[in-house]
Amino acid sequence: MMFVLSSDITIGNFRFGGEHEVRIKRSLYSIADTAVIRIPSIAKVVTGNNTQPGVVTTGKQFSDGDPVIIKLGYDADLQTEFVGFVKRRNVDMPLTIECEGYSWLLRRNNLDIFEKSITIKDLLLKAVAGIDKNYEIKVQCTVDYTLENVYIPNARGFDIINSILQYTDGALNCCFIQPDTLWCGLVFTPYANGNDVFELGKVNYKLGYNVVKNNTLKERLTENDPAKVTYSTRLSTGDKVSQSSDVFTDFVRTHNKILTQVKDATTLTQLANEKAYKLNYSGYEGSIHAFLQPYVTPGYQAYVTDEQYPERNGSYLIEGTEVRFGMNGARRLVEIGVMAGFAK
């Protein structure tokens, strides 16, 4: 059976297929989903009830900020791979259109934040407030941590999210788990204990069968360099509180940091354990070159089967994807992360 690559792309009021190339990148560890579309600089356009197409300069059909929807697949089986906005256009031949996901909106709302005490979720709600009502961003926060003395003047929504990551030493993770859903929470702690925190879906990859290449899937070893994480804070009384990770008992180095905005001891411990899991993970990681289908995005769980190296078998977190679609075919590069239950 022959499968024919198909696409359906909408930019503003302009809808088309037959592009030269599309590349889409998404990651659990980046707020910004990105897409690059390359199409001919001259196009034939059918408008209204006209039967004869008119010739237009393609770049003049778009404006920065136009909404973008990219659907890709085989035959009539299309999946929505990207939703976002035009970021910039390069009028070279072919025309290159750079696009960004809903993070593009977060760069355009101006805020002044000064809170003596605020939860992570409420801070994220402030970050997405005031955005175009036609493109509202939902917030999904799996932690109820409180931050104190949060002062972010003349900020944009993007700056607020970066501040959350800075306040928590990168232990908390923020990403768009859906095009319009901003997610924040712990990733490594639930996965270390075998819990699929995202519950987006699962896919099976059998190396040598439905995988094009897997030569970048490598073993990560940390047993010679285990780390203990200690987070400290200073209370209003002047007393210092320190909490250390307790999920790994053997270590040869320490990771110490003062988290000024975090005052709760339990929160310090949970963040320290998350960082420790992140630093001490040992297992397999790397990328798999797969076909365009089955459809997966970051946050999916991949069950990898390897008959040659059965120790690789297991469920892994998909941390990132890159879709390459064009005249030379279609591939999905899948970044494999931690194995579910690695701490058990």
N, C-alpha and C positions, 0 to 999 in steps of 0.2 A: 504494500500500500504506500502510495506517495503522499507526503504531507507538504502542503504549500504554505510557506511563511506568509502571514497576514498581519496587517497593522491598521489601526484606526486612531488617528491623532487629531485632536482638536486644540487649536490655539486661538483664543478669542472667538470670533465668528468664522474662522477659517478651518475647514476640516479636510483631511487628506490622508493618503497612503502613498506608498512608493518612495519613501525617503531613502537617501543614500545610506544613512547610518544613524543608529540610536544607541547611546550608552547611558545606563542608569546605575547610580551608586547609592546604596543605603547601608547604614550601620547602626548597631545598638549604641555605639560610643561616639556618635556625632549627632548633633541636633539637625544638621542640614542634609536632607536628601537632595541629590543633584541629578540632572539629566542634561545631555547634550544631543541635539537633533541637527543633522546635516541634511539639507534638501537642496534641489536645484535652485539657482538664483532666478530663473524664469519659469513660470508655471502657466498652465492653461486652467482657467477657472470657469465653472458653470454656476451661474447665479439665477435664482428664481426659476421661472419656467422656460428660460432660454435653452435651446437645444445645441446652439453653437458656442463652444467655449471661447472665452476671451483670453488674451495673453497679458500677463501682469508681471511686474517685478515683485518677487516673492517677499523680500524684506520689507516692502512698504505695506504689506497686509497685516503686520504685527506691530505691537507697541510694548515697551517695557511694562511689566505688571499685568499683561494679559493672562488670564487663566489658561492652564495647560492640563490636558488629560491624554495620557498615552496608554493605549491598549495594544497588546502584542499577543501573538499565538500562531497556531497552525490552522489553516482553513478558516472555519467560522468559530472556532473555539478560542476566543480572546479573553485575556485577563487584564485587568487594570493594573499596570505596572508602576504608574507614576501619576500623581496629582500635585500641581503646584502652579508656578507663575514664571513668566519670562523675566529673566534677570538682566540679560544683555544680548545684543545681536552683533555678530561679526559679518559684514557684508561681502566677505571674500566669496570665491566660487569653489565649492558650493557654499551656500549660506549656512552659517553656524549659529544656532540658537541655544544659549545657555539658560537653563531653568533651575529653579530652586523650589523645594517643597514649602510647606506652611511656615517654616522658619523665616521665609522671606517677609511674612507679615510681622513677625516678632522684631524685625529690624526697623520697623516703621512706627512703633507706638512709643511715645515719650512719657516717662514716668519719673516721679520723685518718691523714693521709698525711705521712710523713717519709721521704724516700728521697734518699740521696746521689747515686744515679745510677739512672735507670729509663727504659726505652723508652716511646714513646708508646703502643704497643699494650698493654704491661703495665700502664700507668697506667689505660687505658680498661678493662682487665679488672678492675682493682680497683674502678673506678667502678660496674660492673654486678654485682659480687660480692655475695652475701648477699640478693639479691632473691628474691621468691616463686618457688619451683621450678616452679610452674605457668605462670609467665610469664618464662622465661629470655630474656635479651637476648644475641644473638650480636654479636661484634665483628669488623668487617672493616677492617683497617688497611693501607693501601697504601704506607706509609713506615715506615722502621725508625730514625727519629731518636731520639737519646737526650737526655733532659733531666737536669740536675744540680741538686742542692740544692732539691728539690721539697718544700715545707713547706705543707700545707693542713690545718690543724687544724679539728676539729669541722665537717667538711664533709659535704655530700651528694653523690651521684653527679653531680647537675646542676652543682654547684660545681666539681668536678674538670674537667668538660668545658669550662666557662667559663675555667678557669685555663689549660688547654691553648691555647685561642684567645688568651688574654692573653699567654702566654709567647711565642707565635709572631707577635704583632702581627696576628692575623687572617689570616695567610698560609695556615695550615692550616685546613681546613674539616671540621666534624663535623656529621652529620645522620643521621636515620633513613632510610636508602635503601629499606628494607623496614620494615613495622610493627615487627618485632622484631630488626632488624639495624642496629646503630650503625656508621656508616661514617666513616672519617677518612682524609684524604689531600690531595693537590694537585688542584685542579680546572682552573685556567686554563693551567698549563703543558702538560699533555697535550692539551687542546683547542686550544691555540695551534698545536700541531704536527699536528693532525688526528687525534688518538687519542680514541676514545670510552671514557673511563675507567670509566664505569658499566656499559655494555653491557646495559642493561635492555630496550631495544627501540627501534623507530623508527616514526614516523608521518608521513604526507604531508599537508600543508596547501596547498591551491591557493586563493589569495586570490580571492574572488568566486564560489567554487563551494562548497566544504565549510567555509567560514568565514563566520560571521554578521557580524562586524565586525573590522576591522584598523586602524582609524584612530589607534590609539595606538602603532603600530609606527613608531618614529622613528629617524633616523640619529644616532649618537653620534660626535662629532668631538673628537679630543684632540691633533691635530697642532700646535695652537698652545700646548699646555701639557704637553708630554711630561715625564715624571719619571724620575729615576734613584734607585734605592733602595739605601741602604747600611745594613747591620746590623753592629753591633759587640758585642763581649763582652770580659770581663776574665777572664783565666786565673788559676789559683791562684797562679802565680808573680808576678802583678801585671802581666804583659804584656797589652797590648790587641791584640785581633785584629779587623780590620774587613774585610768583604767587600761588594762592590757588585754590583748587577745588571749583566749583560753582554749582555742580549738586545736592548737599544735603545741605539744609539750617540749619538743626538742627544737632548738634553734641555735644558730651560730652568729646571727646578726640581729640588730634591732632597728625598727623604723619608728622614730619618735616625732610627734608633732603636737603643737598647741592649737586646739580648736576654740578660738575665742568666742564664737557665737553659740557654741553648744555647752550647756551648763548641767545637763542631766547625766548622772553616772551610768544609768542603764543605756542611754543612747550612745554614750562614748564606747561602752563595751560592744554594742551591736555593730557600730561602725568599725571598731578595731578588728572584730572578727571577720567582717566583710573584706576589709583590706588584707587581712592575713590569708583568707581563702584565695584572694586575687593574686597575692605574691607567691603563695606556696603551692599553687595548682601544679600537679604533674600528671601528664597524660599525653594525648595526641592533640595536635592543633595544626592548622594550615588551611589549604584551600583544595576544593574539589572542582574540576571543570565538568559541569553537567550539561545536559541538553536544556533547552528553554523550558520544557515541561518535564517533570511536574513543577508546578508553580510553588515557590517558597519565598518568604521574605525574612529579614532578621527577626528573631524571636521564635521562629519555628523550631521544632525539634527534629533532628535527622537521625534515623537509626542506620548506622553504617555496618555493613557486613563485608568482611575481608577473608576469603577462604585461605589465602596465602599466609596472612598474619592474623589469626583469629583473636589474638589479644587486643586488636583494635576494635572488635565488635562491641557495639553499645550505642546508647542514645546520647547525642551531642547537641549542644546549643548552637544554632546558626547565628553567628554574630554579625555577619555582613554579607551582602550580595552585590554583584556587578553583572548587569545584563548587557550583552553585546549583540546587537541585532542589525542586520544590514544585507547588502548584496552578497556577502560571502557566507551567509548563514546566521545562526543564532546559538548563543551559548549563555549559560548562567554560571558565573564563578561564585562558589559558595564557601564562605569563610567559616570553618569549623572551630568552635570554642570548647568550653569545658564539657566533660562527660557527666551526665546526670548520676548523682550518688558517689562522686569521686572521694568524698570524705568518709564514706561508710567502711 
